[in-house]
Amino acid sequence: MQRKRWKCVVCGDDIIEGQLFTFYSKGPVHWECLEKELAQRLYKDADLAALLRLDHYIHEGIVLAKELEHLAQSEAAKSRIAEVRKQLEALAARLTNEITSKAF
């Protein structure tokens, strides 16, 4: 299986599908790079820090769902997992945009 690849806009290293990452207005970014970039601003704002942590867990759920899609054997299970993953991706996109628009 060929995994998708992107370049992190913060560190410039490869992001490989299956790693914890997100997209925001500047492009794809490793989750750790985003947290480092936002750290100084977030520690001054407890609400943003809490939302970022929640967003982190949603992104971990996306990575897990992708792994489970490969593990599932029936098309029905794969389809249901993919449906949940897409819902998580939509939720994560909205939350990441909300967080980064307040932080920048």
C-alpha positions as CSV (number, residue, x, y, z in Angstrom):
1,M,0.0,0.0,0.0
2,Q,1.4,3.4,-1.0
3,R,1.0,6.0,1.8
4,K,0.4,9.7,1.0
5,R,3.2,12.1,1.8
6,W,3.3,15.9,2.5
7,K,6.0,18.3,3.6
8,C,5.6,19.9,7.1
9,V,5.4,23.7,6.7
10,V,7.2,24.2,10.0
11,C,10.2,21.7,10.0
12,G,10.3,20.8,6.3
13,D,10.4,17.1,7.0
14,D,8.2,14.5,5.4
15,I,4.8,13.8,6.8
16,I,3.7,10.2,6.0
17,E,0.1,9.1,6.2
18,G,-0.3,7.3,9.5
19,Q,1.7,9.9,11.4
20,L,0.0,12.4,13.7
21,F,-0.5,15.6,11.7
22,T,-3.0,18.2,10.6
23,F,-3.6,20.9,8.0
24,Y,-4.1,24.5,8.8
25,S,-4.0,27.8,6.8
26,K,-0.2,27.5,6.2
27,G,-0.4,23.8,5.0
28,P,0.3,20.4,6.5
29,V,2.1,20.2,9.8
30,H,3.3,17.5,12.2
31,W,1.3,17.7,15.3
32,E,4.4,18.2,17.5
33,C,5.5,21.1,15.2
34,L,2.1,22.8,15.6
35,E,2.3,22.4,19.3
36,K,5.8,23.9,19.5
37,E,4.8,26.8,17.2
38,L,1.7,27.6,19.3
39,A,3.2,26.8,22.7
40,Q,4.1,30.4,23.8
41,R,0.7,31.7,22.8
42,L,-1.2,28.7,24.3
43,Y,0.3,28.8,27.7
44,K,-1.0,32.3,28.0
45,D,-4.5,31.1,27.1
46,A,-5.7,28.1,29.0
47,D,-8.8,27.7,26.9
48,L,-6.8,27.4,23.7
49,A,-4.4,25.0,25.4
50,A,-7.4,22.8,26.4
51,L,-8.8,22.9,22.9
52,L,-5.5,22.0,21.3
53,R,-5.1,19.0,23.6
54,L,-8.7,17.9,22.6
55,D,-7.8,18.4,18.9
56,H,-4.7,16.2,19.5
57,Y,-6.8,13.3,20.8
58,I,-9.2,13.6,17.8
59,H,-6.2,13.4,15.5
60,E,-4.9,10.3,17.3
61,G,-8.4,8.8,16.7
62,I,-8.0,9.5,13.0
63,V,-4.7,7.7,12.9
64,L,-6.1,4.8,14.8
65,A,-9.2,4.6,12.5
66,K,-6.9,4.4,9.4
67,E,-5.0,1.5,11.0
68,L,-8.3,-0.2,11.8
69,E,-9.5,0.2,8.3
70,H,-6.5,-1.9,7.2
71,L,-7.2,-4.4,10.0
72,A,-10.9,-4.9,9.3
73,Q,-11.7,-7.8,7.1
74,S,-15.2,-7.2,5.9
75,E,-16.2,-4.4,3.6
76,A,-19.0,-3.5,6.0
77,A,-16.6,-2.9,8.9
78,K,-14.1,-1.1,6.7
79,S,-16.9,1.2,5.4
80,R,-18.2,1.9,8.9
81,I,-14.7,2.7,10.2
82,A,-14.1,5.0,7.2
83,E,-17.3,6.8,7.9
84,V,-16.3,7.5,11.5
85,R,-12.8,8.5,10.4
86,K,-14.3,11.0,7.9
87,Q,-16.5,12.5,10.7
88,L,-13.4,12.8,12.9
89,E,-11.5,14.5,10.1
90,A,-14.2,17.0,9.6
91,L,-14.4,17.7,13.3
92,A,-10.6,18.0,13.6
93,A,-10.5,20.4,10.6
94,R,-13.1,22.7,12.2
95,L,-11.4,22.6,15.6
96,T,-7.9,23.2,14.2
97,N,-9.1,26.1,12.2
98,E,-10.8,27.6,15.2
99,I,-7.7,27.2,17.4
100,T,-5.2,28.5,14.8
101,S,-7.4,31.5,13.9
102,K,-7.5,32.6,17.6
103,A,-3.8,31.9,18.1
104,F,-2.5,33.8,15.1
